[in-house]
């Protein structure tokens, strides 16, 4: 079984953000070491690079998900505040 096949199973599990960055940094260091010893087109170098790519994409997706949820929360807060202002203005007019 190749390194890349192993990583696809690993990518399926839920990672906390800090675990993800530790994994990325670990793979990056491992890739640098292996790439210094072997050709850049070596099978092991390519597989490590693909694994690292997968984790980077996962981290980017998590960041985008976090940004979207913060944006949605801010929008919901803004709507709630606006509706409260409308009710308050209506109460003042009575």
PyMOL Python script that loads the backbone (N, CA, C, O; Angstrom):
from pymol import cmd

cmd.read_pdbstr("""\
ATOM      1  N   UNK A   1       0.853  -1.180   0.000  1.00  0.00           N
ATOM      2  CA  UNK A   1       0.000   0.000   0.000  1.00  0.00           C
ATOM      3  C   UNK A   1       0.895   1.237   0.000  1.00  0.00           C
ATOM      4  O   UNK A   1       1.888   1.289   0.725  1.00  0.00           O
ATOM      5  N   UNK A   2       0.545   2.220  -0.803  1.00  0.00           N
ATOM      6  CA  UNK A   2       1.384   3.401  -0.927  1.00  0.00           C
ATOM      7  C   UNK A   2       1.102   4.409   0.190  1.00  0.00           C
ATOM      8  O   UNK A   2       0.088   4.326   0.883  1.00  0.00           O
ATOM      9  N   UNK A   3       2.008   5.344   0.342  1.00  0.00           N
ATOM     10  CA  UNK A   3       1.827   6.398   1.328  1.00  0.00           C
ATOM     11  C   UNK A   3       0.577   7.209   1.027  1.00  0.00           C
ATOM     12  O   UNK A   3      -0.148   7.600   1.941  1.00  0.00           O
ATOM     13  N   UNK A   4       0.324   7.461  -0.244  1.00  0.00           N
ATOM     14  CA  UNK A   4      -0.827   8.267  -0.634  1.00  0.00           C
ATOM     15  C   UNK A   4      -2.130   7.557  -0.301  1.00  0.00           C
ATOM     16  O   UNK A   4      -3.085   8.201   0.134  1.00  0.00           O
ATOM     17  N   UNK A   5      -2.190   6.242  -0.496  1.00  0.00           N
ATOM     18  CA  UNK A   5      -3.395   5.499  -0.159  1.00  0.00           C
ATOM     19  C   UNK A   5      -3.641   5.537   1.344  1.00  0.00           C
ATOM     20  O   UNK A   5      -4.788   5.638   1.779  1.00  0.00           O
ATOM     21  N   UNK A   6      -2.588   5.457   2.135  1.00  0.00           N
ATOM     22  CA  UNK A   6      -2.749   5.559   3.573  1.00  0.00           C
ATOM     23  C   UNK A   6      -3.307   6.920   3.960  1.00  0.00           C
ATOM     24  O   UNK A   6      -4.160   7.024   4.841  1.00  0.00           O
ATOM     25  N   UNK A   7      -2.824   7.952   3.301  1.00  0.00           N
ATOM     26  CA  UNK A   7      -3.242   9.291   3.681  1.00  0.00           C
ATOM     27  C   UNK A   7      -4.707   9.557   3.338  1.00  0.00           C
ATOM     28  O   UNK A   7      -5.351  10.354   4.020  1.00  0.00           O
ATOM     29  N   UNK A   8      -5.249   8.922   2.313  1.00  0.00           N
ATOM     30  CA  UNK A   8      -6.653   9.159   1.988  1.00  0.00           C
ATOM     31  C   UNK A   8      -7.544   8.669   3.117  1.00  0.00           C
ATOM     32  O   UNK A   8      -8.579   9.278   3.387  1.00  0.00           O
ATOM     33  N   UNK A   9      -7.171   7.589   3.780  1.00  0.00           N
ATOM     34  CA  UNK A   9      -7.921   7.127   4.946  1.00  0.00           C
ATOM     35  C   UNK A   9      -7.743   8.104   6.103  1.00  0.00           C
ATOM     36  O   UNK A   9      -8.691   8.391   6.834  1.00  0.00           O
ATOM     37  N   UNK A  10      -6.528   8.612   6.265  1.00  0.00           N
ATOM     38  CA  UNK A  10      -6.264   9.581   7.325  1.00  0.00           C
ATOM     39  C   UNK A  10      -7.041  10.864   7.094  1.00  0.00           C
ATOM     40  O   UNK A  10      -7.535  11.464   8.049  1.00  0.00           O
ATOM     41  N   UNK A  11      -7.157  11.295   5.851  1.00  0.00           N
ATOM     42  CA  UNK A  11      -7.851  12.542   5.539  1.00  0.00           C
ATOM     43  C   UNK A  11      -9.341  12.446   5.835  1.00  0.00           C
ATOM     44  O   UNK A  11     -10.001  13.465   6.036  1.00  0.00           O
ATOM     45  N   UNK A  12      -9.870  11.236   5.862  1.00  0.00           N
ATOM     46  CA  UNK A  12     -11.284  11.055   6.148  1.00  0.00           C
ATOM     47  C   UNK A  12     -11.639  11.356   7.596  1.00  0.00           C
ATOM     48  O   UNK A  12     -12.793  11.666   7.894  1.00  0.00           O
ATOM     49  N   UNK A  13     -10.678  11.270   8.493  1.00  0.00           N
ATOM     50  CA  UNK A  13     -10.981  11.531   9.895  1.00  0.00           C
ATOM     51  C   UNK A  13     -11.005  13.028  10.164  1.00  0.00           C
ATOM     52  O   UNK A  13     -10.384  13.808   9.443  1.00  0.00           O
ATOM     53  N   UNK A  14     -11.718  13.416  11.194  1.00  0.00           N
ATOM     54  CA  UNK A  14     -11.862  14.830  11.536  1.00  0.00           C
ATOM     55  C   UNK A  14     -10.621  15.298  12.303  1.00  0.00           C
ATOM     56  O   UNK A  14     -10.225  14.686  13.294  1.00  0.00           O
ATOM     57  N   UNK A  15     -10.031  16.366  11.840  1.00  0.00           N
ATOM     58  CA  UNK A  15      -8.828  16.919  12.462  1.00  0.00           C
ATOM     59  C   UNK A  15      -9.142  18.238  13.130  1.00  0.00           C
ATOM     60  O   UNK A  15      -9.863  19.073  12.583  1.00  0.00           O
ATOM     61  N   UNK A  16      -8.595  18.418  14.319  1.00  0.00           N
ATOM     62  CA  UNK A  16      -8.626  19.740  14.921  1.00  0.00           C
ATOM     63  C   UNK A  16      -7.612  20.596  14.183  1.00  0.00           C
ATOM     64  O   UNK A  16      -6.666  20.081  13.586  1.00  0.00           O
ATOM     65  N   UNK A  17      -7.813  21.881  14.227  1.00  0.00           N
ATOM     66  CA  UNK A  17      -6.952  22.796  13.473  1.00  0.00           C
ATOM     67  C   UNK A  17      -5.494  22.666  13.889  1.00  0.00           C
ATOM     68  O   UNK A  17      -4.609  22.660  13.033  1.00  0.00           O
ATOM     69  N   UNK A  18      -5.227  22.563  15.181  1.00  0.00           N
ATOM     70  CA  UNK A  18      -3.838  22.464  15.633  1.00  0.00           C
ATOM     71  C   UNK A  18      -3.202  21.143  15.209  1.00  0.00           C
ATOM     72  O   UNK A  18      -2.023  21.116  14.855  1.00  0.00           O
ATOM     73  N   UNK A  19      -3.959  20.048  15.237  1.00  0.00           N
ATOM     74  CA  UNK A  19      -3.440  18.752  14.771  1.00  0.00           C
ATOM     75  C   UNK A  19      -3.091  18.817  13.290  1.00  0.00           C
ATOM     76  O   UNK A  19      -2.087  18.265  12.840  1.00  0.00           O
ATOM     77  N   UNK A  20      -3.944  19.502  12.553  1.00  0.00           N
ATOM     78  CA  UNK A  20      -3.756  19.621  11.115  1.00  0.00           C
ATOM     79  C   UNK A  20      -2.458  20.362  10.795  1.00  0.00           C
ATOM     80  O   UNK A  20      -1.700  19.944   9.920  1.00  0.00           O
ATOM     81  N   UNK A  21      -2.205  21.455  11.500  1.00  0.00           N
ATOM     82  CA  UNK A  21      -0.984  22.217  11.242  1.00  0.00           C
ATOM     83  C   UNK A  21       0.271  21.464  11.679  1.00  0.00           C
ATOM     84  O   UNK A  21       1.324  21.592  11.054  1.00  0.00           O
ATOM     85  N   UNK A  22       0.160  20.687  12.741  1.00  0.00           N
ATOM     86  CA  UNK A  22       1.296  19.858  13.167  1.00  0.00           C
ATOM     87  C   UNK A  22       1.576  18.793  12.116  1.00  0.00           C
ATOM     88  O   UNK A  22       2.732  18.539  11.781  1.00  0.00           O
ATOM     89  N   UNK A  23       0.526  18.170  11.597  1.00  0.00           N
ATOM     90  CA  UNK A  23       0.684  17.158  10.549  1.00  0.00           C
ATOM     91  C   UNK A  23       1.304  17.761   9.300  1.00  0.00           C
ATOM     92  O   UNK A  23       2.203  17.170   8.701  1.00  0.00           O
ATOM     93  N   UNK A  24       0.824  18.943   8.903  1.00  0.00           N
ATOM     94  CA  UNK A  24       1.371  19.610   7.720  1.00  0.00           C
ATOM     95  C   UNK A  24       2.844  19.922   7.919  1.00  0.00           C
ATOM     96  O   UNK A  24       3.653  19.669   7.026  1.00  0.00           O
ATOM     97  N   UNK A  25       3.203  20.460   9.062  1.00  0.00           N
ATOM     98  CA  UNK A  25       4.600  20.812   9.312  1.00  0.00           C
ATOM     99  C   UNK A  25       5.486  19.568   9.356  1.00  0.00           C
ATOM    100  O   UNK A  25       6.610  19.583   8.855  1.00  0.00           O
ATOM    101  N   UNK A  26       4.983  18.504   9.951  1.00  0.00           N
ATOM    102  CA  UNK A  26       5.731  17.254  10.014  1.00  0.00           C
ATOM    103  C   UNK A  26       5.983  16.684   8.615  1.00  0.00           C
ATOM    104  O   UNK A  26       7.100  16.282   8.289  1.00  0.00           O
ATOM    105  N   UNK A  27       4.933  16.657   7.799  1.00  0.00           N
ATOM    106  CA  UNK A  27       5.080  16.160   6.426  1.00  0.00           C
ATOM    107  C   UNK A  27       6.000  17.048   5.604  1.00  0.00           C
ATOM    108  O   UNK A  27       6.773  16.558   4.780  1.00  0.00           O
ATOM    109  N   UNK A  28       5.916  18.357   5.829  1.00  0.00           N
ATOM    110  CA  UNK A  28       6.774  19.288   5.097  1.00  0.00           C
ATOM    111  C   UNK A  28       8.243  19.019   5.413  1.00  0.00           C
ATOM    112  O   UNK A  28       9.080  18.985   4.511  1.00  0.00           O
ATOM    113  N   UNK A  29       8.553  18.828   6.690  1.00  0.00           N
ATOM    114  CA  UNK A  29       9.933  18.523   7.087  1.00  0.00           C
ATOM    115  C   UNK A  29      10.395  17.185   6.509  1.00  0.00           C
ATOM    116  O   UNK A  29      11.516  17.059   6.017  1.00  0.00           O
ATOM    117  N   UNK A  30       9.511  16.195   6.578  1.00  0.00           N
ATOM    118  CA  UNK A  30       9.846  14.873   6.031  1.00  0.00           C
ATOM    119  C   UNK A  30      10.094  14.957   4.525  1.00  0.00           C
ATOM    120  O   UNK A  30      11.031  14.351   4.005  1.00  0.00           O
ATOM    121  N   UNK A  31       9.248  15.710   3.839  1.00  0.00           N
ATOM    122  CA  UNK A  31       9.404  15.876   2.400  1.00  0.00           C
ATOM    123  C   UNK A  31      10.730  16.550   2.063  1.00  0.00           C
ATOM    124  O   UNK A  31      11.414  16.135   1.126  1.00  0.00           O
ATOM    125  N   UNK A  32      11.095  17.571   2.806  1.00  0.00           N
ATOM    126  CA  UNK A  32      12.372  18.251   2.565  1.00  0.00           C
ATOM    127  C   UNK A  32      13.555  17.302   2.745  1.00  0.00           C
ATOM    128  O   UNK A  32      14.491  17.308   1.946  1.00  0.00           O
ATOM    129  N   UNK A  33      13.507  16.490   3.798  1.00  0.00           N
ATOM    130  CA  UNK A  33      14.591  15.531   4.051  1.00  0.00           C
ATOM    131  C   UNK A  33      14.707  14.507   2.921  1.00  0.00           C
ATOM    132  O   UNK A  33      15.798  14.248   2.413  1.00  0.00           O
ATOM    133  N   UNK A  34      13.577  13.936   2.540  1.00  0.00           N
ATOM    134  CA  UNK A  34      13.577  12.904   1.502  1.00  0.00           C
ATOM    135  C   UNK A  34      13.996  13.507   0.157  1.00  0.00           C
ATOM    136  O   UNK A  34      14.734  12.881  -0.603  1.00  0.00           O
ATOM    137  N   UNK A  35      13.528  14.715  -0.132  1.00  0.00           N
ATOM    138  CA  UNK A  35      13.854  15.364  -1.407  1.00  0.00           C
ATOM    139  C   UNK A  35      15.345  15.694  -1.504  1.00  0.00           C
ATOM    140  O   UNK A  35      15.897  15.736  -2.604  1.00  0.00           O
ATOM    141  N   UNK A  36      16.001  15.927  -0.366  1.00  0.00           N
ATOM    142  CA  UNK A  36      17.442  16.193  -0.384  1.00  0.00           C
ATOM    143  C   UNK A  36      18.248  14.934  -0.677  1.00  0.00           C
ATOM    144  O   UNK A  36      19.346  15.001  -1.228  1.00  0.00           O
ATOM    145  N   UNK A  37      17.691  13.783  -0.302  1.00  0.00           N
ATOM    146  CA  UNK A  37      18.387  12.517  -0.486  1.00  0.00           C
ATOM    147  C   UNK A  37      18.101  11.859  -1.833  1.00  0.00           C
ATOM    148  O   UNK A  37      18.905  11.071  -2.329  1.00  0.00           O
ATOM    149  N   UNK A  38      16.957  12.186  -2.418  1.00  0.00           N
ATOM    150  CA  UNK A  38      16.520  11.507  -3.634  1.00  0.00           C
ATOM    151  C   UNK A  38      16.182  12.519  -4.725  1.00  0.00           C
ATOM    152  O   UNK A  38      16.196  13.729  -4.500  1.00  0.00           O
ATOM    153  N   UNK A  39      15.888  12.010  -5.875  1.00  0.00           N
ATOM    154  CA  UNK A  39      15.458  12.831  -6.997  1.00  0.00           C
ATOM    155  C   UNK A  39      14.056  13.372  -6.719  1.00  0.00           C
ATOM    156  O   UNK A  39      13.260  12.720  -6.043  1.00  0.00           O
ATOM    157  N   UNK A  40      13.756  14.551  -7.234  1.00  0.00           N
ATOM    158  CA  UNK A  40      12.421  15.119  -7.046  1.00  0.00           C
ATOM    159  C   UNK A  40      11.337  14.300  -7.733  1.00  0.00           C
ATOM    160  O   UNK A  40      10.161  14.414  -7.388  1.00  0.00           O
ATOM    161  N   UNK A  41      11.720  13.480  -8.698  1.00  0.00           N
ATOM    162  CA  UNK A  41      10.740  12.633  -9.374  1.00  0.00           C
ATOM    163  C   UNK A  41      10.670  11.233  -8.760  1.00  0.00           C
ATOM    164  O   UNK A  41       9.967  10.364  -9.276  1.00  0.00           O
ATOM    165  N   UNK A  42      11.394  11.014  -7.665  1.00  0.00           N
ATOM    166  CA  UNK A  42      11.380   9.727  -6.972  1.00  0.00           C
ATOM    167  C   UNK A  42       9.969   9.455  -6.433  1.00  0.00           C
ATOM    168  O   UNK A  42       9.256  10.371  -6.023  1.00  0.00           O
ATOM    169  N   UNK A  43       9.592   8.186  -6.446  1.00  0.00           N
ATOM    170  CA  UNK A  43       8.254   7.760  -6.011  1.00  0.00           C
ATOM    171  C   UNK A  43       7.936   8.238  -4.588  1.00  0.00           C
ATOM    172  O   UNK A  43       6.842   8.742  -4.335  1.00  0.00           O
ATOM    173  N   UNK A  44       8.874   8.083  -3.672  1.00  0.00           N
ATOM    174  CA  UNK A  44       8.644   8.476  -2.277  1.00  0.00           C
ATOM    175  C   UNK A  44       8.438   9.990  -2.154  1.00  0.00           C
ATOM    176  O   UNK A  44       7.596  10.441  -1.378  1.00  0.00           O
ATOM    177  N   UNK A  45       9.201  10.765  -2.912  1.00  0.00           N
ATOM    178  CA  UNK A  45       9.068  12.222  -2.880  1.00  0.00           C
ATOM    179  C   UNK A  45       7.699  12.631  -3.417  1.00  0.00           C
ATOM    180  O   UNK A  45       7.032  13.490  -2.840  1.00  0.00           O
ATOM    181  N   UNK A  46       7.290  12.021  -4.508  1.00  0.00           N
ATOM    182  CA  UNK A  46       5.994  12.344  -5.096  1.00  0.00           C
ATOM    183  C   UNK A  46       4.840  11.988  -4.162  1.00  0.00           C
ATOM    184  O   UNK A  46       3.885  12.754  -4.034  1.00  0.00           O
ATOM    185  N   UNK A  47       4.925  10.837  -3.515  1.00  0.00           N
ATOM    186  CA  UNK A  47       3.858  10.428  -2.598  1.00  0.00           C
ATOM    187  C   UNK A  47       3.776  11.347  -1.389  1.00  0.00           C
ATOM    188  O   UNK A  47       2.683  11.721  -0.963  1.00  0.00           O
ATOM    189  N   UNK A  48       4.927  11.713  -0.835  1.00  0.00           N
ATOM    190  CA  UNK A  48       4.917  12.651   0.289  1.00  0.00           C
ATOM    191  C   UNK A  48       4.339  13.998  -0.134  1.00  0.00           C
ATOM    192  O   UNK A  48       3.578  14.615   0.612  1.00  0.00           O
ATOM    193  N   UNK A  49       4.696  14.444  -1.313  1.00  0.00           N
ATOM    194  CA  UNK A  49       4.183  15.704  -1.826  1.00  0.00           C
ATOM    195  C   UNK A  49       2.663  15.650  -1.991  1.00  0.00           C
ATOM    196  O   UNK A  49       1.966  16.612  -1.667  1.00  0.00           O
ATOM    197  N   UNK A  50       2.154  14.528  -2.493  1.00  0.00           N
ATOM    198  CA  UNK A  50       0.710  14.368  -2.648  1.00  0.00           C
ATOM    199  C   UNK A  50       0.008  14.339  -1.294  1.00  0.00           C
ATOM    200  O   UNK A  50      -1.059  14.932  -1.133  1.00  0.00           O
ATOM    201  N   UNK A  51       0.600  13.658  -0.331  1.00  0.00           N
ATOM    202  CA  UNK A  51       0.023  13.634   1.025  1.00  0.00           C
ATOM    203  C   UNK A  51      -0.041  15.043   1.588  1.00  0.00           C
ATOM    204  O   UNK A  51      -1.066  15.464   2.124  1.00  0.00           O
ATOM    205  N   UNK A  52       1.069  15.770   1.460  1.00  0.00           N
ATOM    206  CA  UNK A  52       1.119  17.135   1.972  1.00  0.00           C
ATOM    207  C   UNK A  52       0.068  18.004   1.282  1.00  0.00           C
ATOM    208  O   UNK A  52      -0.618  18.792   1.934  1.00  0.00           O
ATOM    209  N   UNK A  53      -0.056  17.859  -0.031  1.00  0.00           N
ATOM    210  CA  UNK A  53      -1.073  18.600  -0.778  1.00  0.00           C
ATOM    211  C   UNK A  53      -2.474  18.340  -0.223  1.00  0.00           C
ATOM    212  O   UNK A  53      -3.266  19.268  -0.064  1.00  0.00           O
ATOM    213  N   UNK A  54      -2.772  17.080   0.067  1.00  0.00           N
ATOM    214  CA  UNK A  54      -4.084  16.724   0.600  1.00  0.00           C
ATOM    215  C   UNK A  54      -4.371  17.402   1.921  1.00  0.00           C
ATOM    216  O   UNK A  54      -5.477  17.895   2.142  1.00  0.00           O
ATOM    217  N   UNK A  55      -3.381  17.430   2.805  1.00  0.00           N
ATOM    218  CA  UNK A  55      -3.563  18.086   4.103  1.00  0.00           C
ATOM    219  C   UNK A  55      -3.668  19.595   3.964  1.00  0.00           C
ATOM    220  O   UNK A  55      -4.409  20.235   4.710  1.00  0.00           O
ATOM    221  N   UNK A  56      -2.939  20.170   3.023  1.00  0.00           N
ATOM    222  CA  UNK A  56      -3.027  21.615   2.788  1.00  0.00           C
ATOM    223  C   UNK A  56      -4.423  21.975   2.285  1.00  0.00           C
ATOM    224  O   UNK A  56      -5.004  22.965   2.727  1.00  0.00           O
ATOM    225  N   UNK A  57      -4.956  21.187   1.374  1.00  0.00           N
ATOM    226  CA  UNK A  57      -6.314  21.427   0.869  1.00  0.00           C
ATOM    227  C   UNK A  57      -7.320  21.301   2.002  1.00  0.00           C
ATOM    228  O   UNK A  57      -8.243  22.109   2.100  1.00  0.00           O
ATOM    229  N   UNK A  58      -7.155  20.300   2.859  1.00  0.00           N
ATOM    230  CA  UNK A  58      -8.038  20.127   3.999  1.00  0.00           C
ATOM    231  C   UNK A  58      -7.984  21.350   4.916  1.00  0.00           C
ATOM    232  O   UNK A  58      -9.024  21.826   5.372  1.00  0.00           O
ATOM    233  N   UNK A  59      -6.785  21.861   5.188  1.00  0.00           N
ATOM    234  CA  UNK A  59      -6.634  23.056   6.027  1.00  0.00           C
ATOM    235  C   UNK A  59      -7.291  24.270   5.370  1.00  0.00           C
ATOM    236  O   UNK A  59      -7.943  25.061   6.051  1.00  0.00           O
ATOM    237  N   UNK A  60      -7.126  24.423   4.064  1.00  0.00           N
ATOM    238  CA  UNK A  60      -7.748  25.540   3.357  1.00  0.00           C
ATOM    239  C   UNK A  60      -9.272  25.450   3.418  1.00  0.00           C
ATOM    240  O   UNK A  60      -9.954  26.456   3.614  1.00  0.00           O
ATOM    241  N   UNK A  61      -9.797  24.240   3.249  1.00  0.00           N
ATOM    242  CA  UNK A  61     -11.248  24.050   3.338  1.00  0.00           C
ATOM    243  C   UNK A  61     -11.759  24.397   4.728  1.00  0.00           C
ATOM    244  O   UNK A  61     -12.816  25.015   4.862  1.00  0.00           O
ATOM    245  N   UNK A  62     -11.021  24.007   5.764  1.00  0.00           N
ATOM    246  CA  UNK A  62     -11.415  24.330   7.134  1.00  0.00           C
ATOM    247  C   UNK A  62     -11.397  25.841   7.359  1.00  0.00           C
ATOM    248  O   UNK A  62     -12.290  26.386   8.007  1.00  0.00           O
ATOM    249  N   UNK A  63     -10.389  26.508   6.827  1.00  0.00           N
ATOM    250  CA  UNK A  63     -10.318  27.965   6.963  1.00  0.00           C
ATOM    251  C   UNK A  63     -11.493  28.637   6.270  1.00  0.00           C
ATOM    252  O   UNK A  63     -12.096  29.559   6.820  1.00  0.00           O
ATOM    253  N   UNK A  64     -11.819  28.180   5.066  1.00  0.00           N
ATOM    254  CA  UNK A  64     -12.946  28.759   4.333  1.00  0.00           C
ATOM    255  C   UNK A  64     -14.267  28.496   5.058  1.00  0.00           C
ATOM    256  O   UNK A  64     -15.135  29.367   5.110  1.00  0.00           O
ATOM    257  N   UNK A  65     -14.411  27.301   5.613  1.00  0.00           N
ATOM    258  CA  UNK A  65     -15.612  26.963   6.372  1.00  0.00           C
ATOM    259  C   UNK A  65     -15.746  27.882   7.585  1.00  0.00           C
ATOM    260  O   UNK A  65     -16.837  28.360   7.893  1.00  0.00           O
ATOM    261  N   UNK A  66     -14.644  28.120   8.262  1.00  0.00           N
ATOM    262  CA  UNK A  66     -14.639  29.002   9.423  1.00  0.00           C
ATOM    263  C   UNK A  66     -15.003  30.432   9.031  1.00  0.00           C
ATOM    264  O   UNK A  66     -15.782  31.090   9.722  1.00  0.00           O
ATOM    265  N   UNK A  67     -14.442  30.908   7.932  1.00  0.00           N
ATOM    266  CA  UNK A  67     -14.769  32.259   7.461  1.00  0.00           C
ATOM    267  C   UNK A  67     -16.241  32.383   7.106  1.00  0.00           C
ATOM    268  O   UNK A  67     -16.885  33.382   7.427  1.00  0.00           O
ATOM    269  N   UNK A  68     -16.774  31.354   6.434  1.00  0.00           N
ATOM    270  CA  UNK A  68     -18.195  31.378   6.061  1.00  0.00           C
ATOM    271  C   UNK A  68     -19.084  31.385   7.302  1.00  0.00           C
ATOM    272  O   UNK A  68     -20.072  32.117   7.352  1.00  0.00           O
ATOM    273  N   UNK A  69     -18.741  30.578   8.300  1.00  0.00           N
ATOM    274  CA  UNK A  69     -19.582  30.527   9.498  1.00  0.00           C
ATOM    275  C   UNK A  69     -19.511  31.839  10.273  1.00  0.00           C
ATOM    276  O   UNK A  69     -20.519  32.280  10.826  1.00  0.00           O
ATOM    277  N   UNK A  70     -18.329  32.474  10.323  1.00  0.00           N
ATOM    278  CA  UNK A  70     -18.222  33.781  10.981  1.00  0.00           C
ATOM    279  C   UNK A  70     -19.015  34.838  10.220  1.00  0.00           C
ATOM    280  O   UNK A  70     -19.656  35.696  10.827  1.00  0.00           O
ATOM    281  N   UNK A  71     -18.971  34.777   8.893  1.00  0.00           N
ATOM    282  CA  UNK A  71     -19.707  35.734   8.076  1.00  0.00           C
ATOM    283  C   UNK A  71     -21.210  35.551   8.290  1.00  0.00           C
ATOM    284  O   UNK A  71     -21.942  36.531   8.432  1.00  0.00           O
ATOM    285  N   UNK A  72     -21.670  34.295   8.312  1.00  0.00           N
ATOM    286  CA  UNK A  72     -23.089  34.016   8.531  1.00  0.00           C
ATOM    287  C   UNK A  72     -23.529  34.448   9.926  1.00  0.00           C
ATOM    288  O   UNK A  72     -24.631  34.970  10.094  1.00  0.00           O
ATOM    289  N   UNK A  73     -22.679  34.234  10.922  1.00  0.00           N
ATOM    290  CA  UNK A  73     -23.007  34.651  12.284  1.00  0.00           C
ATOM    291  C   UNK A  73     -23.106  36.170  12.370  1.00  0.00           C
ATOM    292  O   UNK A  73     -23.998  36.702  13.031  1.00  0.00           O
ATOM    293  N   UNK A  74     -22.192  36.863  11.704  1.00  0.00           N
ATOM    294  CA  UNK A  74     -22.219  38.330  11.703  1.00  0.00           C
ATOM    295  C   UNK A  74     -23.473  38.836  11.002  1.00  0.00           C
ATOM    296  O   UNK A  74     -24.095  39.799  11.452  1.00  0.00           O
ATOM    297  N   UNK A  75     -23.844  38.191   9.903  1.00  0.00           N
ATOM    298  CA  UNK A  75     -25.044  38.600   9.173  1.00  0.00           C
ATOM    299  C   UNK A  75     -26.285  38.363  10.022  1.00  0.00           C
ATOM    300  O   UNK A  75     -27.186  39.201  10.048  1.00  0.00           O
ATOM    301  N   UNK A  76     -26.343  37.229  10.717  1.00  0.00           N
ATOM    302  CA  UNK A  76     -27.489  36.932  11.581  1.00  0.00           C
ATOM    303  C   UNK A  76     -27.562  37.931  12.721  1.00  0.00           C
ATOM    304  O   UNK A  76     -28.653  38.364  13.091  1.00  0.00           O
ATOM    305  N   UNK A  77     -26.434  38.302  13.278  1.00  0.00           N
ATOM    306  CA  UNK A  77     -26.397  39.285  14.353  1.00  0.00           C
ATOM    307  C   UNK A  77     -26.888  40.635  13.842  1.00  0.00           C
ATOM    308  O   UNK A  77     -27.644  41.321  14.529  1.00  0.00           O
ATOM    309  N   UNK A  78     -26.459  41.018  12.639  1.00  0.00           N
ATOM    310  CA  UNK A  78     -26.884  42.284  12.055  1.00  0.00           C
ATOM    311  C   UNK A  78     -28.374  42.333  11.818  1.00  0.00           C
ATOM    312  O   UNK A  78     -29.000  43.368  12.048  1.00  0.00           O
ATOM    313  N   UNK A  79     -28.964  41.232  11.359  1.00  0.00           N
ATOM    314  CA  UNK A  79     -30.405  41.177  11.122  1.00  0.00           C
ATOM    315  C   UNK A  79     -31.170  41.280  12.430  1.00  0.00           C
ATOM    316  O   UNK A  79     -32.178  41.981  12.519  1.00  0.00           O
ATOM    317  N   UNK A  80     -30.684  40.577  13.441  1.00  0.00           N
ATOM    318  CA  UNK A  80     -31.340  40.608  14.742  1.00  0.00           C
ATOM    319  C   UNK A  80     -31.308  42.025  15.301  1.00  0.00           C
ATOM    320  O   UNK A  80     -32.311  42.508  15.826  1.00  0.00           O
ATOM    321  N   UNK A  81     -30.197  42.673  15.194  1.00  0.00           N
ATOM    322  CA  UNK A  81     -30.057  44.025  15.703  1.00  0.00           C
ATOM    323  C   UNK A  81     -30.984  44.973  14.948  1.00  0.00           C
ATOM    324  O   UNK A  81     -31.605  45.845  15.555  1.00  0.00           O
ATOM    325  N   UNK A  82     -31.081  44.810  13.632  1.00  0.00           N
ATOM    326  CA  UNK A  82     -31.949  45.664  12.821  1.00  0.00           C
ATOM    327  C   UNK A  82     -33.406  45.471  13.225  1.00  0.00           C
ATOM    328  O   UNK A  82     -34.139  46.450  13.366  1.00  0.00           O
ATOM    329  N   UNK A  83     -33.834  44.230  13.414  1.00  0.00           N
ATOM    330  CA  UNK A  83     -35.225  43.974  13.790  1.00  0.00           C
ATOM    331  C   UNK A  83     -35.518  44.527  15.180  1.00  0.00           C
ATOM    332  O   UNK A  83     -36.625  44.995  15.446  1.00  0.00           O
ATOM    333  N   UNK A  84     -34.529  44.472  16.060  1.00  0.00           N
ATOM    334  CA  UNK A  84     -34.712  45.048  17.392  1.00  0.00           C
ATOM    335  C   UNK A  84     -34.864  46.565  17.293  1.00  0.00           C
ATOM    336  O   UNK A  84     -35.676  47.158  18.004  1.00  0.00           O
ATOM    337  N   UNK A  85     -34.081  47.192  16.409  1.00  0.00           N
ATOM    338  CA  UNK A  85     -34.185  48.645  16.230  1.00  0.00           C
ATOM    339  C   UNK A  85     -35.570  49.019  15.704  1.00  0.00           C
ATOM    340  O   UNK A  85     -36.146  50.019  16.132  1.00  0.00           O
ATOM    341  N   UNK A  86     -36.100  48.228  14.788  1.00  0.00           N
ATOM    342  CA  UNK A  86     -37.424  48.504  14.218  1.00  0.00           C
ATOM    343  C   UNK A  86     -38.479  48.417  15.322  1.00  0.00           C
ATOM    344  O   UNK A  86     -39.355  49.278  15.409  1.00  0.00           O
ATOM    345  N   UNK A  87     -38.401  47.390  16.160  1.00  0.00           N
ATOM    346  CA  UNK A  87     -39.364  47.256  17.264  1.00  0.00           C
ATOM    347  C   UNK A  87     -39.238  48.406  18.266  1.00  0.00           C
ATOM    348  O   UNK A  87     -40.237  48.936  18.753  1.00  0.00           O
ATOM    349  N   UNK A  88     -38.003  48.776  18.559  1.00  0.00           N
ATOM    350  CA  UNK A  88     -37.784  49.869  19.493  1.00  0.00           C
ATOM    351  C   UNK A  88     -38.334  51.187  18.947  1.00  0.00           C
ATOM    352  O   UNK A  88     -38.949  51.959  19.681  1.00  0.00           O
ATOM    353  N   UNK A  89     -38.111  51.439  17.661  1.00  0.00           N
ATOM    354  CA  UNK A  89     -38.658  52.650  17.041  1.00  0.00           C
ATOM    355  C   UNK A  89     -40.168  52.639  17.040  1.00  0.00           C
ATOM    356  O   UNK A  89     -40.792  53.674  17.275  1.00  0.00           O
ATOM    357  N   UNK A  90     -40.770  51.495  16.782  1.00  0.00           N
ATOM    358  CA  UNK A  90     -42.228  51.388  16.781  1.00  0.00           C
ATOM    359  C   UNK A  90     -42.771  51.640  18.178  1.00  0.00           C
ATOM    360  O   UNK A  90     -43.798  52.301  18.333  1.00  0.00           O
ATOM    361  N   UNK A  91     -42.097  51.124  19.191  1.00  0.00           N
ATOM    362  CA  UNK A  91     -42.545  51.320  20.569  1.00  0.00           C
ATOM    363  C   UNK A  91     -42.424  52.786  20.960  1.00  0.00           C
ATOM    364  O   UNK A  91     -43.273  53.293  21.693  1.00  0.00           O
ATOM    365  N   UNK A  92     -41.395  53.477  20.492  1.00  0.00           N
ATOM    366  CA  UNK A  92     -41.215  54.882  20.817  1.00  0.00           C
ATOM    367  C   UNK A  92     -42.272  55.755  20.163  1.00  0.00           C
ATOM    368  O   UNK A  92     -42.657  56.782  20.721  1.00  0.00           O
ATOM    369  N   UNK A  93     -42.741  55.365  18.996  1.00  0.00           N
ATOM    370  CA  UNK A  93     -43.727  56.144  18.256  1.00  0.00           C
ATOM    371  C   UNK A  93     -45.115  56.026  18.863  1.00  0.00           C
ATOM    372  O   UNK A  93     -45.968  56.872  18.593  1.00  0.00           O
ATOM    373  N   UNK A  94     -45.368  55.012  19.669  1.00  0.00           N
ATOM    374  CA  UNK A  94     -46.699  54.813  20.239  1.00  0.00           C
ATOM    375  C   UNK A  94     -46.924  55.667  21.439  1.00  0.00           C
ATOM    376  O   UNK A  94     -47.998  55.619  22.038  1.00  0.00           O
TER     377      UNK A  94
END
""", "prot")
cmd.dss("prot")
cmd.show_as("cartoon", "prot")
cmd.util.cbc("prot")
cmd.orient("prot")
